[in-house]
Each structure stands twice: as C-alpha cells, then as structure tokens.
Amino acid sequence: SGRGERAYDIYSRLLKERVIFLVGPVNDVTANLVVAQLLFLEAEN
C-alpha cells in the first residue's frame, strides 16, 4: 500500500542519515535488526 511504502521510506531515510530508531522491548529480532543496521552503516564508511 502507499502508506506502507511511505513508512518504509521514512525508516530508510533515517538510516541514510545514520539514525537508528528503536521502539518497544528489545528481543532477539529487534536486537538483530539493530546490529544489522549498525554493521551496514559501518560498511558504508
């Protein structure tokens, strides 16, 4: 949907600006996502 794409674009834009947004409890899934984003940003340097 257009709304889903827009939400994805916002998070992509934040990541491009080196902003990682974490909301809610930290569990295995969210921790893995944050680590993957950090590794992605490190690889871009």
Rosetta constraint file for C-alpha pairs under 8 A:
AtomPair CA 1 CA 5 HARMONIC 6.35 0.50
AtomPair CA 2 CA 6 HARMONIC 6.17 0.50
AtomPair CA 3 CA 7 HARMONIC 6.30 0.50
AtomPair CA 4 CA 8 HARMONIC 6.26 0.50
AtomPair CA 5 CA 9 HARMONIC 6.10 0.50
AtomPair CA 6 CA 10 HARMONIC 6.29 0.50
AtomPair CA 7 CA 11 HARMONIC 6.53 0.50
AtomPair CA 8 CA 12 HARMONIC 6.10 0.50
AtomPair CA 9 CA 13 HARMONIC 5.95 0.50
AtomPair CA 10 CA 14 HARMONIC 6.21 0.50
AtomPair CA 11 CA 15 HARMONIC 6.17 0.50
AtomPair CA 11 CA 21 HARMONIC 7.87 0.50
AtomPair CA 12 CA 16 HARMONIC 6.11 0.50
AtomPair CA 13 CA 17 HARMONIC 6.29 0.50
AtomPair CA 14 CA 18 HARMONIC 6.26 0.50
AtomPair CA 14 CA 19 HARMONIC 4.94 0.50
AtomPair CA 14 CA 20 HARMONIC 6.78 0.50
AtomPair CA 14 CA 21 HARMONIC 7.87 0.50
AtomPair CA 15 CA 19 HARMONIC 5.04 0.50
AtomPair CA 15 CA 20 HARMONIC 5.96 0.50
AtomPair CA 15 CA 37 HARMONIC 7.71 0.50
AtomPair CA 18 CA 41 HARMONIC 7.11 0.50
AtomPair CA 20 CA 34 HARMONIC 7.32 0.50
AtomPair CA 20 CA 37 HARMONIC 7.51 0.50
AtomPair CA 22 CA 30 HARMONIC 7.89 0.50
AtomPair CA 22 CA 34 HARMONIC 7.84 0.50
AtomPair CA 26 CA 30 HARMONIC 5.72 0.50
AtomPair CA 26 CA 31 HARMONIC 6.07 0.50
AtomPair CA 27 CA 31 HARMONIC 5.89 0.50
AtomPair CA 28 CA 32 HARMONIC 6.02 0.50
AtomPair CA 29 CA 33 HARMONIC 6.26 0.50
AtomPair CA 30 CA 34 HARMONIC 6.24 0.50
AtomPair CA 31 CA 35 HARMONIC 6.18 0.50
AtomPair CA 32 CA 36 HARMONIC 6.03 0.50
AtomPair CA 33 CA 37 HARMONIC 6.22 0.50
AtomPair CA 34 CA 38 HARMONIC 6.18 0.50
AtomPair CA 35 CA 39 HARMONIC 6.13 0.50
AtomPair CA 36 CA 40 HARMONIC 6.08 0.50
AtomPair CA 37 CA 41 HARMONIC 6.20 0.50
AtomPair CA 38 CA 42 HARMONIC 6.12 0.50
AtomPair CA 39 CA 43 HARMONIC 6.12 0.50
AtomPair CA 40 CA 44 HARMONIC 6.44 0.50
AtomPair CA 41 CA 45 HARMONIC 6.91 0.50
